[in-house]
Amino acid sequence: MASRTPKPTYNTDHIDCSWAAATRRRTSLFSVFHARVVRAAIKKFRAAMKSQTIDLHELQIDAQNHAHTTWQGTPALYLENGLATVPNIELDNSEIEVLIAAEGPAYPGIVFRQADNHNYELAYAVPHCSGLSDAIQYDPVLNGSNTWQLYYGDSYQGIADVPMNSWFTFKVAFLNRRSVISVGDQSPLVVEKLVHPFRAGQFGLWTFQPAYFSDLQIRSIDILDQPAGQPAHAPEGAVDAWHVKGCGVVHCEPNGVLNLNRLFPPSIEEVHLVRSFELSSACQVNFNLGYSDTLSFKLDGELIHEGENTFSGFADRAARGYAELSGELVSCELGAGVHRISADLSVSEGFGWGLVVTVHAPGLIWPSVE
């Protein structure tokens, strides 16, 4: 007679099949579901509590002209050439939204993390540049000067359709050193590293040329759900630091530009910069220069370039007066050893004062700045 395979046996001592255990499992599942519902409700409640509409009549105005009026049927603040700050509120990580309209060329936008009336973050839309690469501009104000001629390109400017003679929504969100700036629902400009250090500060509205503002709202945020923007990079061969007379060693911005507005108030109009480099052998050295506003550039005490680069209109990119490399090289034959470059840079307009220089040569060595 064939033997039968015995039935397998299982140790079920560790399994609690009691009614109480089943109840506990159901209770646990319910608790997880309930916790999720409660967290979602709290999040929604907090979002509602964090959102706030600002009364435009309460703003502190520092502008050439302003009025509380109605434009196209909407109550509005008319502002011309200046700043309107919200008193008694400081924001650190937040989102600011406002309706804006302009009847002509203008640069209306939002101020945030304001330390005082001379130092703040600023972003604005440019209706008369609608569809162009600088329709959205990040333009930090330092020591009372705008600096947009120093902060250009995909890291600091964005393309958008910005209407004229109609309302549009403008929004700035900022978390730590990062900011997202947008017009309506269009693709935003993402600034990966704001120029001012992270701090809570006041906020408000700003414009150059007349504009209207309405429905100013703020809300707290703890996340910026936006893909990374274009990080700023210095061009290859860029001088990374200079010795600035009266200040000592000063390092350049992430995009390679030396921002003199960080250092000097408007009363200072000219500075002297120096830097040395070393060649291991005789060779040709190529210099490329970008600057704003007026430059005299010397090599070993001899003038090799002088010029002026200021805003002259909107005919083309060169007319903007950006402190960016021109593509026109200054070439010199030099012997082995240490050489010295120096620059006398002066400012004549309040759009950014700075310099970017690249130096290319085989065997080039940069000693530490002294």
C-alpha positions, 0 to 999 in steps of 0.5 A: 500500500502506497504511503500518503504524504503527511499534511504540512503543519503550521505554527500559528501560535504567533498569529492573533486571530481574536476579535480584539486583534481584528478590531485593532487592525481596523482601528489602525487603518481608520486611524491612518485614514483619519490622520490623513484627512485631519492633516489635509484639513489643517493644511487647507486651514493654514493656507487660508489663514496664511493668505492675506489681502493688503489694503493699498490705502495703508501703504507708505509711499515714496514716489514722484506721484501717486493717487488712489483711483479707479482704472477700467472699473477696478479700484487701484493705486496709481504709482509713478517713479517710486516705491510703496511699502507695506508697513508693520509686516515682514516676510521671509518665505512667502508669495506676493501677488498683485494685479498690474496695468500700464498705459505706456512703457513702464517697469512695474513690479514687486519689492520683497525682503526690503532692508530699507528704501535703498536695499531690497530685492526687486522683480518687475514685468516690462510691457513694452518688451513683451515677448522679448528675453527681458520681459521679466527682470530680476533687478536687486537694488543695492545702496540705492541703485538698480543693477539690471545691467549686471544681472542679465541672461537666463539666470535673471531675465525671462520671456513673457507676454506682458499686455499693455492697457489691460490688467495682468497678474504678477507674482513673486514667490521666494523661499530661502535664496530662491525665487519664482517670478511669473506673469499670469500662468506663463512659464516663470523666471526661476532665480536660483540665488538671490543677490541679497542675503536671506532675511525677513524684510518688508515688501511692497510695490515699485515702478519706474514710469506710471503704472496701476496696482490692485488686489495685493495679496500675500501668503506664506509658503514652505515649498517652491514646486518649480523645476530648477532655473538656470544657475549663473556661471562665470565665463571661462577665464573670468577674473574672480576677484579684484583689489578695490581701492578703499575696500580691499579684496572683493570677489565677483558675482556668480556670473563673473561680474564685479558688482560695485553697487554692493560696496559704494553709495551713489556719492562715490562715482569712480574706483580703481581696481587692480589684479596681477597674473603670471605667465610661465613663458612669453605668449599672446594674451587675450583680454575680453571686457564687459563693463558699465559705465565708463572704463580705462583699462591698463596693462602694466601701466599702459592704456589698452582700452577705454570706452563708455557703455550706457543705456541708449534705448531698445534698438538692440541688445547692445543698446541696453548697456549690459556689463557683458563681454563684447566678443571684441578681444584686446590682444597683447604679446607679453613676456614671462613673469608677473603682469598687472592689470588695472581699471578705473571704472566710473558710473554715470547712471543708476542701472548697475556699475560693474565689470567682467574681464576674461584673460586667456593665455597658455600657462596663465597663473593667478596668484592670490589677490593682495 
